[in-house]
Amino acid sequence: MSSTASPPVVEGEADFHYPTAGKPLKTWYRVTGELTPTSVPLFVLHGGPGVGSEAYNILSDLTIKYGIPVIQYDQVGCKRSTHLQEKADAGEAFWNEGLFVAELHNLVRHFGLDADGRRYHVIGHSWGGMFGSTFAAERPKGLSKYVIWSAAPSTQIWLDAQNALKKTLPADVKEVMERCEREGKTESEEYRGAMEQYYARFLCRLDPVPGDIMDGLTELGKDPTCYSAMWGPSEWFVTGTLKNWSAVEKLGAIDVPVLLLNGKYDEAQDSCLSAFFGGLSKVKWVQFAESAHMAHFEERERFMQVVGEFLTK
């Protein structure tokens, strides 16, 4: 199915009750395309944690070209969903993948996709591919296919890849990173400048960086609660509650077809994806030769073709 017409877009909020939140929560969402009793939509799990869903607006290409309704949402703690600054010091008892897995289950129920005969797909990007793998390992009713995009199945595997990439940076950039981390100056302009050098090589190689991607990075500055609590100062310096996180032992429970994606210059290096590949039974792996972490922008046409054909064939 293909159409050149702009698909319908509906925005809304889903009530989300999470016992330890201490208040009612709401998840903001956007549906691109028409949800019918027979449609098989795609849930998009954004990265971060805490960057919001703007960078995935472009996935409307999948609706236009393949007729796939796309459900993107801001995870609680960021953007238009309920913020949780008061939980900044709540620790691992609150800030863990369980919160976000429960939120996804809640959205599936909100759209009635847990009903008999209904099906849906999930694509998880970066952090989304981390907690998304735990979700898929639970074998939720209705899950049809799962796309793991530029992620790793454990924090340690991710860190090993980041440390290998850091070694390829200019000596002066590495010196700034290491000194600021050692001296606790990760909020300094100097450290941010070093991070930008890293991101230009391994996050998005487009210049200028598309506005929707920058929107997510800006969000981290507006409310860093979620990212700081769960991850830390940067991609390679983890001090948060995910420091010892791993889903490696759960991968064998995923029983739906899985598509693995990464870029040649990705933060999610081949070592990250191979760790998934070895633990999954129904899996295909595609790499984008000209991309870093944002292949949907960096190689837009091929990305949409690879994902669209996997989901529809």
BALOVEX-592936 format. One record per residue: x, z, y of N, C-alpha, C, O in turn. Coordinates in steps of 0.05 Angstrom, whole numbers, padded with zeros to 5 digits, always signed. Layout:
# BALOVEX-592936
XZYXZYXZYXZY
...
***
This chain:
# BALOVEX-592936
+00017+00000-00024+00000+00000+00000+00018+00000+00025+00036+00016+00027
+00012-00018+00044+00027-00019+00068+00008-00026+00091-00010-00042+00088
+00013-00014+00114-00003-00019+00138+00014-00017+00163+00032+00000+00164
+00009-00034+00182+00024-00033+00207+00009-00016+00228+00020-00010+00249
-00016-00008+00222-00031+00008+00240-00020+00037+00240-00010+00047+00220
-00022+00050+00263-00014+00078+00265-00033+00095+00249-00057+00093+00252
-00022+00112+00231-00039+00128+00214-00051+00151+00230-00040+00159+00251
-00074+00162+00221-00085+00185+00235-00067+00209+00233-00053+00213+00213
-00067+00226+00253-00051+00250+00253-00070+00274+00260-00084+00273+00280
-00069+00295+00244-00085+00319+00248-00066+00343+00248-00050+00346+00230
-00069+00360+00268-00053+00384+00270-00071+00408+00266-00095+00408+00275
-00061+00430+00255-00077+00454+00251-00060+00477+00244-00035+00476+00244
-00073+00499+00237-00060+00524+00228-00073+00535+00203-00097+00533+00200
-00057+00545+00186-00067+00558+00161-00061+00588+00163-00038+00596+00168
-00081+00604+00159-00077+00633+00157-00060+00639+00133-00063+00628+00112
-00041+00658+00137-00023+00665+00116-00020+00696+00115-00009+00708+00134
-00028+00708+00093-00026+00737+00090-00002+00743+00073+00000+00734+00050
+00017+00758+00085+00041+00766+00070+00043+00796+00074+00048+00805+00097
+00040+00812+00053+00036+00841+00056+00057+00855+00073+00050+00873+00089
+00083+00848+00071+00103+00863+00085+00108+00853+00114+00126+00863+00128
+00093+00833+00122+00097+00822+00149+00087+00842+00171+00098+00842+00193
+00067+00858+00164+00057+00877+00183+00038+00866+00203+00029+00880+00221
+00031+00840+00201+00012+00828+00219+00002+00802+00206+00015+00791+00188
-00020+00791+00216-00030+00765+00205-00010+00743+00214+00001+00743+00236
-00006+00724+00196+00012+00702+00201-00003+00676+00201-00024+00674+00189
+00008+00657+00216-00004+00630+00216+00018+00610+00213+00040+00612+00224
+00012+00589+00196+00031+00567+00192+00020+00542+00206-00002+00533+00199
+00035+00532+00225+00027+00507+00239+00034+00483+00221+00056+00483+00209
+00016+00463+00220+00022+00440+00204+00012+00414+00218-00004+00415+00236
+00023+00392+00209+00015+00365+00218+00011+00348+00194+00029+00346+00177
-00012+00335+00191-00018+00317+00170-00018+00288+00181-00034+00282+00199
-00001+00271+00171+00000+00243+00179-00011+00227+00156-00001+00227+00134
-00033+00212+00161-00047+00197+00140-00072+00212+00133-00077+00234+00141
-00088+00198+00117-00114+00209+00109-00113+00223+00083-00104+00212+00063
-00122+00248+00083-00124+00264+00058-00151+00259+00045-00172+00266+00057
-00152+00246+00022-00176+00240+00008-00176+00256-00019-00155+00267-00026
-00198+00256-00033-00198+00271-00059-00179+00259-00079-00173+00272-00099
-00170+00235-00075-00152+00222-00095-00123+00218-00084-00106+00209-00099
-00118+00224-00059-00091+00219-00048-00071+00240-00058-00079+00262-00066
-00046+00232-00059-00024+00249-00069-00005+00253-00045+00013+00237-00041
-00008+00274-00030+00008+00278-00006+00036+00288-00012+00042+00297-00034
+00053+00287+00008+00080+00297+00007+00084+00320+00026+00081+00317+00050
+00091+00344+00015+00098+00367+00032+00127+00365+00039+00144+00360+00022
+00133+00369+00065+00161+00367+00075+00171+00395+00081+00159+00409+00098
+00192+00404+00068+00203+00431+00072+00228+00427+00090+00248+00416+00081
+00226+00437+00114+00248+00432+00133+00272+00450+00128+00271+00469+00113
+00294+00443+00141+00319+00458+00138+00321+00482+00156+00301+00490+00168
+00344+00492+00158+00349+00516+00175+00364+00537+00160+00388+00534+00153
+00351+00560+00154+00322+00565+00161+00318+00569+00191+00335+00579+00205
+00295+00560+00199+00287+00566+00227+00289+00543+00247+00288+00548+00271
+00292+00518+00238+00295+00496+00257+00269+00482+00264+00268+00467+00284
+00248+00485+00248+00223+00472+00254+00223+00443+00242+00242+00434+00231
+00200+00430+00246+00194+00406+00231+00197+00380+00247+00191+00358+00237
+00206+00381+00272+00206+00357+00289+00223+00335+00277+00216+00311+00279
+00246+00342+00265+00264+00321+00255+00252+00304+00233+00264+00284+00225
+00228+00312+00223+00216+00298+00201+00191+00282+00210+00177+00271+00193
+00187+00280+00236+00165+00263+00246+00168+00234+00236+00148+00220+00231
+00193+00226+00234+00199+00199+00226+00190+00192+00197+00188+00168+00190
+00184+00212+00181+00175+00208+00154+00147+00195+00154+00136+00189+00132
+00135+00192+00177+00110+00177+00179+00114+00148+00169+00094+00135+00162
+00139+00139+00168+00145+00113+00156+00134+00111+00128+00125+00090+00119
+00135+00133+00113+00126+00134+00085+00095+00130+00084+00085+00118+00065
+00082+00140+00104+00053+00136+00106+00046+00107+00112+00029+00095+00099
+00060+00096+00131+00055+00068+00140+00062+00048+00118+00046+00030+00113
+00084+00052+00105+00094+00032+00086+00084+00036+00058+00082+00017+00042
+00079+00061+00050+00072+00067+00022+00045+00081+00019+00037+00087-00004
+00032+00087+00041+00006+00100+00039+00007+00129+00030-00013+00140+00020
+00030+00142+00034+00033+00170+00026+00027+00189+00049+00041+00188+00070
+00006+00205+00047+00001+00225+00069+00024+00245+00069+00033+00254+00049
+00033+00252+00093+00055+00270+00097+00046+00296+00110+00033+00295+00131
+00052+00318+00097+00045+00345+00108+00071+00358+00115+00086+00367+00098
+00076+00360+00141+00100+00375+00151+00090+00400+00165+00068+00401+00175
+00107+00420+00164+00099+00446+00176+00123+00461+00186+00145+00458+00176
+00118+00479+00206+00138+00497+00215+00136+00522+00198+00116+00536+00197
+00158+00529+00185+00158+00553+00169+00155+00578+00187+00164+00577+00210
+00143+00598+00177+00139+00622+00193+00167+00632+00203+00187+00630+00189
+00167+00641+00228+00192+00650+00241+00202+00630+00261+00222+00635+00274
+00189+00606+00263+00199+00587+00282+00177+00569+00294+00155+00567+00283
+00184+00556+00316+00168+00536+00330+00139+00546+00334+00135+00567+00346
+00120+00531+00324+00091+00536+00329+00078+00555+00309+00055+00562+00313
+00093+00563+00289+00082+00583+00270+00089+00611+00281+00104+00613+00300
+00079+00631+00268+00083+00659+00277+00113+00666+00277+00127+00662+00257
+00122+00677+00299+00150+00686+00302+00152+00715+00293+00132+00730+00293
+00176+00723+00285+00179+00749+00272+00204+00763+00283+00219+00775+00267
+00207+00763+00309+00231+00776+00321+00232+00806+00314+00254+00817+00312
+00209+00818+00312+00208+00847+00306+00219+00853+00278+00224+00877+00272
+00222+00833+00261+00233+00836+00234+00263+00830+00233+00274+00827+00211
+00276+00827+00255+00304+00819+00256+00322+00836+00238+00341+00825+00226
+00316+00861+00236+00333+00880+00221+00320+00888+00194+00328+00909+00183
+00300+00873+00185+00286+00881+00161+00301+00877+00135+00295+00889+00115
+00323+00861+00136+00340+00858+00113+00328+00841+00091+00308+00828+00094
+00341+00843+00068+00334+00825+00045+00307+00831+00034+00294+00814+00021
+00297+00856+00037+00270+00863+00027+00249+00845+00039+00228+00839+00026
+00253+00835+00063+00234+00817+00076+00245+00789+00078+00231+00770+00070
+00269+00785+00088+00281+00759+00092+00293+00748+00066+00317+00749+00062
+00275+00737+00049+00284+00725+00024+00267+00701+00018+00247+00696+00032
+00275+00685-00001+00261+00660-00007+00232+00664-00015+00216+00646-00012
+00226+00688-00025+00198+00694-00033+00178+00690-00011+00156+00681-00016
+00186+00697+00014+00168+00693+00037+00161+00663+00040+00137+00657+00045
+00180+00645+00037+00176+00617+00042+00163+00603+00018+00148+00583+00021
+00169+00613-00006+00155+00602-00030+00126+00610-00029+00108+00593-00035
+00120+00634-00020+00092+00643-00018+00078+00627+00004+00054+00620+00001
+00092+00621+00025+00079+00605+00047+00072+00577+00037+00051+00567+00044
+00089+00565+00021+00083+00538+00010+00060+00540-00010+00042+00523-00009
+00059+00559-00027+00036+00563-00045+00010+00565-00028-00010+00554-00035
+00012+00580-00006-00011+00584+00011-00021+00558+00023-00045+00553+00025
-00003+00541+00031-00010+00515+00042-00023+00497+00021-00042+00483+00027
-00011+00497-00003-00023+00481-00025-00052+00490-00029-00070+00473-00032
-00057+00516-00029-00085+00525-00032-00102+00518-00008-00125+00510-00011
-00090+00520+00016-00105+00513+00041-00116+00485+00040-00139+00480+00049
-00101+00466+00028-00110+00438+00027-00124+00432+00001-00131+00409-00005
-00129+00453-00015-00144+00449-00040-00129+00433-00061-00141+00422-00080
-00103+00433-00059-00087+00416-00078-00079+00431-00103-00065+00421-00120
-00089+00456-00106-00085+00471-00131-00110+00467-00149-00111+00479-00171
-00129+00451-00141-00153+00447-00156-00147+00428-00180-00128+00413-00180
-00164+00430-00200-00161+00413-00224-00160+00383-00216-00177+00374-00200
-00141+00369-00226-00140+00340-00222-00125+00332-00196-00121+00308-00193
-00118+00351-00179-00104+00344-00155-00074+00344-00160-00064+00358-00177
-00060+00327-00144-00031+00325-00147-00018+00323-00119-00031+00315-00100
+00007+00330-00118+00022+00329-00093+00052+00327-00099+00060+00335-00121
+00068+00318-00080+00097+00317-00082+00109+00337-00062+00096+00345-00043
+00134+00343-00066+00149+00360-00048+00177+00348-00043+00190+00339-00062
+00185+00347-00018+00213+00340-00010+00224+00363+00005+00213+00372+00025
+00247+00373-00004+00260+00395+00009+00288+00387+00020+00305+00378+00005
+00291+00390+00046+00316+00382+00059+00333+00407+00065+00324+00426+00078
+00358+00407+00056+00377+00428+00062+00366+00455+00053+00362+00459+00029
+00361+00474+00071+00348+00499+00063+00322+00494+00048+00315+00509+00030
+00307+00474+00056+00282+00468+00043+00286+00461+00014+00269+00467-00003
+00308+00448+00007+00315+00442-00020+00324+00466-00036+00325+00465-00061
+00331+00487-00022+00339+00512-00036+00314+00527-00045+00311+00531-00069
+00298+00535-00026+00274+00550-00035+00254+00532-00050+00238+00542-00066
+00255+00506-00043+00237+00488-00057+00243+00486-00087+00225+00482-00103
+00268+00491-00094+00276+00490-00122+00265+00514-00137+00257+00512-00161
+00264+00537-00124+00251+00560-00136+00221+00555-00139+00210+00562-00160
+00209+00543-00119+00180+00536-00121+00175+00518-00145+00158+00523-00161
+00191+00496-00147+00188+00477-00169+00193+00490-00196+00180+00483-00216
+00211+00509-00197+00217+00522-00223+00194+00540-00233+00193+00547-00256
+00176+00547-00215+00153+00562-00222+00131+00544-00236+00111+00554-00245
+00137+00518-00236+00118+00499-00248+00090+00501-00236+00071+00505-00251
+00088+00499-00210+00062+00503-00197+00042+00480-00205+00050+00457-00209
+00018+00488-00207-00003+00469-00215-00005+00446-00194-00006+00452-00170
-00005+00422-00203-00008+00399-00186+00018+00386-00176+00017+00363-00167
+00040+00399-00178+00065+00387-00170+00072+00363-00187+00073+00366-00212
+00075+00340-00175+00079+00315-00189+00109+00306-00190+00120+00300-00211
+00121+00305-00166+00150+00297-00164+00163+00314-00142+00149+00324-00124
+00189+00317-00145+00204+00334-00126+00229+00320-00118+00244+00309-00134
+00234+00320-00091+00258+00308-00080+00276+00329-00068+00267+00344-00050
+00300+00332-00078+00320+00351-00068+00339+00335-00050+00354+00317-00060
+00339+00341-00025+00353+00324-00005+00374+00341+00010+00368+00359+00025
+00399+00334+00005+00422+00347+00019+00421+00377+00018+00421+00391+00039
+00420+00388-00006+00418+00417-00010+00439+00425-00031+00454+00408-00042
+00440+00451-00037+00457+00462-00058+00441+00483-00074+00423+00496-00062
+00447+00486-00100+00431+00506-00115+00442+00535-00113+00431+00553-00125
+00463+00539-00097+00472+00566-00092+00487+00567-00066+00499+00546-00057
+00487+00590-00053+00502+00592-00028+00531+00589-00032+00545+00576-00015
+00542+00599-00054+00571+00597-00059+00579+00568-00062+00600+00559-00052
+00563+00552-00076+00569+00524-00080+00569+00510-00052+00586+00493-00047
+00550+00517-00035+00548+00506-00008+00573+00513+00008+00585+00496+00021
+00581+00538+00007+00604+00548+00022+00630+00535+00013+00647+00528+00029
+00633+00531-00013+00657+00517-00023+00659+00489-00012+00681+00480-00004
+00636+00476-00010+00636+00449+00002+00643+00450+00032+00658+00433+00042
+00632+00469+00046+00637+00471+00075+00667+00477+00080+00679+00466+00099
+00678+00495+00064+00706+00502+00068+00724+00478+00062+00745+00475+00075
+00716+00461+00043+00732+00437+00038+00730+00418+00061+00750+00405+00068
+00707+00415+00073+00703+00398+00096+00718+00408+00121+00729+00392+00136
+00718+00434+00125+00733+00446+00147+00762+00438+00147+00775+00435+00168
+00774+00436+00123+00802+00429+00121+00808+00401+00131+00831+00395+00137
+00788+00385+00134+00792+00357+00143+00790+00355+00174+00795+00334+00185
+00783+00377+00187+00780+00377+00216+00808+00379+00230+00827+00388+00218
+00809+00370+00255+00834+00373+00270+00843+00402+00271+00827+00420+00271
+00869+00407+00272+00880+00434+00270+00870+00452+00293+00865+00475+00288
+00867+00441+00317+00858+00457+00340+00829+00466+00336+00822+00488+00345
+00812+00449+00324+00785+00457+00319+00783+00479+00298+00768+00498+00301
+00799+00476+00277+00799+00497+00256+00809+00523+00268+00799+00544+00261
+00829+00522+00285+00840+00546+00297+00819+00561+00313+00817+00586+00311
+00803+00547+00328+00782+00559+00344+00761+00572+00326+00753+00595+00330
+00753+00558+00305+00733+00569+00287+00743+00595+00274+00729+00615+00275
+00766+00594+00263+00777+00617+00249+00782+00641+00267+00776+00664+00260
+00792+00636+00291+00797+00657+00310+00771+00670+00320+00769+00694+00321
+00751+00654+00327+00726+00664+00336+00711+00680+00314+00699+00701+00320
+00713+00671+00290+00700+00686+00268+00715+00712+00263+00702+00732+00257
+00741+00711+00265+00757+00736+00261+00752+00756+00283+00751+00780+00277
+00748+00746+00307+00745+00764+00330+00716+00770+00337+00710+00784+00356
+00697+00759+00321+00669+00764+00326+00658+00750+00350+00641+00761+00364
+00669+00727+00357+00661+00712+00381+00646+00687+00374+00650+00666+00386
+00628+00689+00354+00614+00665+00345+00591+00657+00364+00578+00637+00359
+00587+00673+00385+00567+00665+00405+00580+00652+00429+00566+00644+00448
+00606+00648+00428+00620+00637+00451+00617+00607+00454+00611+00593+00434
+00621+00597+00478+00620+00568+00483+00642+00554+00467+00638+00532+00458
+00664+00567+00464+00687+00556+00450+00679+00551+00420+00686+00530+00409
+00666+00570+00409+00658+00567+00381+00636+00545+00378+00637+00530+00359
+00618+00545+00397+00597+00524+00396+00609+00496+00398+00600+00478+00385
+00629+00494+00415+00643+00468+00417+00656+00460+00391+00655+00436+00385
+00667+00478+00377+00679+00472+00351+00658+00464+00331+00662+00446+00314
+00635+00478+00332+00613+00471+00314+00603+00442+00320+00596+00428+00301
+00602+00435+00345+00593+00408+00352+00612+00387+00340+00603+00365+00332
+00637+00392+00339+00656+00374+00326+00650+00371+00297+00651+00349+00286
+00643+00393+00284+00636+00393+00256+00610+00377+00251+00609+00360+00234
+00590+00383+00268+00564+00370+00265+00566+00340+00269+00552+00324+00255
+00583+00331+00288+00586+00303+00293+00597+00287+00269+00592+00263+00266
+00611+00301+00252+00623+00289+00228+00605+00291+00204+00603+00272+00188
+00592+00314+00201+00579+00321+00175+00549+00327+00177+00536+00330+00156
+00538+00329+00201+00509+00333+00204+00495+00307+00210+00477+00299+00196
+00503+00295+00232+00491+00269+00240+00512+00253+00255+00524+00262+00274
+00518+00229+00245+00539+00212+00255+00530+00193+00277+00545+00177+00287
+00504+00194+00284+00494+00178+00306+00501+00189+00333+00502+00213+00336
+00507+00172+00352+00513+00180+00379+00498+00162+00398+00504+00138+00400
+00479+00173+00413+00472+00202+00414+00456+00211+00390+00444+00194+00376
+00456+00236+00385+00439+00248+00364+00410+00245+00372+00403+00252+00394
+00393+00235+00354+00364+00232+00361+00352+00258+00371+00358+00280+00362
+00333+00255+00390+00321+00277+00403+00307+00296+00384+00307+00321+00388
+00294+00286+00363+00279+00303+00345+00298+00321+00329+00291+00343+00321
+00322+00312+00324+00342+00329+00310+00352+00350+00330+00355+00373+00322
+00358+00342+00354+00367+00361+00375+00346+00382+00380+00353+00405+00386
+00321+00375+00378+00299+00395+00382+00302+00418+00363+00299+00442+00370
+00309+00412+00337+00312+00433+00318+00336+00451+00324+00334+00475+00321
+00358+00439+00332+00382+00455+00338+00377+00472+00363+00386+00495+00365
+00361+00461+00382+00354+00477+00406+00337+00501+00398+00339+00522+00410
+00319+00497+00378+00302+00519+00369+00318+00543+00360+00310+00566+00364
+00340+00538+00346+00357+00560+00337+00367+00577+00360+00370+00601+00357
+00371+00564+00383+00380+00579+00406+00357+00595+00419+00361+00617+00430
+00332+00584+00417+00309+00598+00429+00301+00623+00413+00295+00644+00425
+00301+00620+00387+00294+00643+00369+00311+00641+00344+00303+00629+00324
+00335+00654+00345+00353+00653+00322+00347+00673+00300+00362+00677+00282
+00324+00688+00303+00319+00710+00285+00321+00703+00256+00336+00716+00241
+00307+00682+00248+00306+00674+00219+00334+00665+00209+00344+00675+00189
+00346+00647+00224+00373+00636+00216+00394+00659+00215+00409+00660+00196
+00394+00676+00235+00414+00697+00237+00410+00717+00214+00429+00726+00202
+00384+00724+00209+00379+00744+00189+00385+00734+00161+00395+00749+00144
+00379+00709+00156+00382+00698+00129+00409+00684+00124+00419+00685+00102
+00420+00672+00145+00444+00656+00141+00468+00669+00156+00485+00681+00144
+00468+00665+00183+00490+00677+00198+00498+00660+00222+00481+00645+00232
+00523+00662+00231+00531+00647+00256+00533+00617+00253+00529+00603+00272
+00540+00607+00229+00544+00578+00226+00540+00570+00197+00537+00587+00179
+00542+00544+00192+00538+00533+00165+00558+00544+00145+00552+00546+00121
+00582+00551+00154+00603+00558+00136+00610+00588+00137+00629+00597+00124
+00596+00603+00154+00602+00631+00158+00576+00647+00153+00560+00651+00172
+00572+00655+00128+00546+00667+00120+00549+00697+00118+00565+00708+00104
+00532+00710+00134+00531+00739+00135+00504+00750+00129+00500+00775+00127
+00484+00733+00125+00456+00741+00122+00448+00747+00093+00464+00749+00075
+00422+00749+00090+00410+00757+00064+00413+00737+00042+00409+00743+00019
+00419+00711+00049+00423+00691+00029+00452+00689+00019+00459+00670+00004
+00468+00708+00027+00497+00706+00020+00502+00703-00009+00520+00689-00017
+00486+00716-00026+00490+00715-00055+00468+00700-00069+00464+00703-00093
+00453+00684-00054+00430+00670-00066+00439+00648-00086+00459+00635-00082
+00423+00645-00108+00428+00624-00127+00402+00618-00142+00387+00635-00149
+00398+00592-00147+00376+00583-00163+00386+00568-00188+00371+00555-00202
+00412+00569-00192+00425+00553-00214+00411+00559-00241+00406+00541-00256
+00406+00585-00245+00395+00593-00271+00365+00585-00274+00354+00586-00296
+00353+00576-00252+00324+00568-00253+00320+00539-00257+00298+00530-00264
+00341+00523-00254+00337+00494-00253+00325+00482-00278+00310+00463-00278
+00333+00494-00301+00323+00484-00327+00293+00486-00329+00281+00473-00347
+00280+00503-00313+00251+00506-00314+00236+00485-00299+00212+00482-00302
+00250+00469-00283+00236+00447-00268+00230+00425-00287+00248+00413-00299
+00204+00418-00290+00196+00399-00311+00184+00374-00300+00173+00357-00315
+00186+00370-00273+00176+00345-00261+00200+00326-00255+00222+00336-00253
+00195+00300-00252+00217+00282-00244+00229+00290-00216+00214+00297-00198
+00255+00290-00215+00269+00298-00190+00287+00276-00180+00301+00263-00196
+00286+00272-00154+00304+00253-00141+00324+00269-00124+00315+00285-00107
+00350+00265-00128+00371+00278-00112+00381+00258-00091+00385+00235-00097
+00384+00268-00067+00394+00251-00045+00416+00266-00029+00415+00290-00024
+00437+00251-00022+00456+00260-00003+00470+00237+00010+00468+00214+00001
+00486+00243+00032+00501+00222+00045+00530+00225+00038+00540+00246+00029
+00545+00203+00041+00574+00203+00034+00589+00224+00051+00608+00236+00042
+00580+00228+00076+00594+00246+00094+00578+00272+00099+00582+00285+00119
+00562+00278+00080+00542+00300+00082+00556+00328+00081+00576+00331+00066
+00545+00347+00095+00551+00375+00090+00546+00382+00061+00562+00396+00048
+00525+00370+00050+00518+00374+00022+00535+00353+00006+00525+00332-00001
+00560+00361+00001+00578+00343-00013+00570+00339-00042+00552+00352-00052
+00583+00320-00056+00576+00314-00083+00577+00339-00101+00561+00341-00120
+00594+00358-00095+00596+00382-00111+00569+00398-00111+00562+00411-00130
+00555+00396-00088+00529+00409-00086+00508+00395-00103+00493+00409-00118
+00507+00369-00102+00487+00354-00117+00493+00353-00147+00475+00354-00163
+00519+00352-00154+00526+00352-00183+00517+00378-00196+00511+00378-00220
+00517+00400-00181+00508+00425-00192+00478+00424-00199+00469+00436-00218
+00462+00409-00183+00434+00404-00190+00432+00385-00214+00418+00390-00233
+00447+00364-00212+00445+00342-00232+00450+00353-00260+00435+00345-00279
+00469+00371-00264+00475+00381-00290+00454+00400-00301+00453+00405-00325
+00436+00411-00284+00417+00430-00293+00389+00420-00296+00371+00434-00303
+00384+00394-00289+00357+00382-00289+00355+00362-00312+00374+00349-00319
+00331+00360-00323+00326+00343-00346+00316+00315-00339+00322+00296-00353
+00300+00313-00317+00289+00288-00309+00299+00282-00280+00285+00289-00261
+00322+00269-00278+00335+00268-00252+00348+00242-00246+00360+00229-00264
+00347+00233-00221+00360+00209-00211+00374+00217-00185+00364+00233-00170
+00398+00206-00180+00414+00214-00157+00421+00188-00141+00432+00170-00152
+00415+00188-00115+00421+00166-00098+00437+00177-00074+00430+00197-00062
+00459+00163-00068+00475+00170-00045+00474+00148-00023+00473+00125-00030
+00473+00157+00002+00472+00138+00025+00500+00135+00036+00512+00154+00046
+00511+00111+00035+00539+00106+00040+00547+00109+00069+00571+00113+00075
+00528+00108+00088+00535+00109+00116+00524+00134+00129+00522+00135+00154
+00516+00154+00114+00502+00177+00125+00517+00203+00121+00533+00206+00103
+00510+00222+00138+00517+00250+00135+00493+00265+00124+00483+00259+00103
+00483+00284+00140+00461+00302+00131+00433+00292+00138+00413+00303+00130
+00432+00270+00155+00407+00261+00166+00402+00232+00159+00398+00215+00176
+00402+00226+00133+00400+00198+00124+00374+00185+00133+00373+00160+00135
+00353+00200+00137+00328+00188+00146+00330+00175+00173+00314+00158+00180
+00349+00184+00189+00355+00170+00215+00379+00151+00211+00378+00129+00221
+00399+00160+00198+00424+00145+00196+00421+00119+00180+00434+00099+00186
+00405+00120+00159+00399+00096+00144+00369+00095+00138+00359+00096+00115
+00354+00093+00160+00325+00097+00159+00311+00079+00139+00295+00089+00123
+00316+00053+00140+00301+00035+00123+00306+00040+00094+00288+00041+00077
+00332+00043+00087+00338+00048+00058+00328+00075+00049+00318+00077+00026
+00330+00095+00066+00319+00121+00059+00290+00120+00051+00282+00130+00031
+00274+00107+00068+00245+00106+00064+00239+00090+00038+00221+00096+00024
+00255+00069+00034+00251+00053+00010+00257+00069-00016+00241+00069-00035
+00279+00084-00016+00287+00099-00039+00266+00121-00045+00257+00124-00068
+00258+00136-00025+00238+00157-00028+00211+00146-00035+00197+00156-00053
+00202+00126-00020+00176+00114-00024+00172+00103-00052+00151+00107-00064
+00192+00089-00061+00190+00077-00088+00191+00098-00110+00177+00096-00130
+00207+00119-00106+00207+00141-00126+00180+00154-00128+00171+00161-00150
+00167+00159-00105+00142+00173-00105+00118+00157-00115+00099+00168-00124
+00120+00130-00112+00097+00113-00118+00099+00098-00144+00079+00086-00153
+00122+00097-00156+00125+00081-00181+00126+00099-00205+00128+00089-00228
***
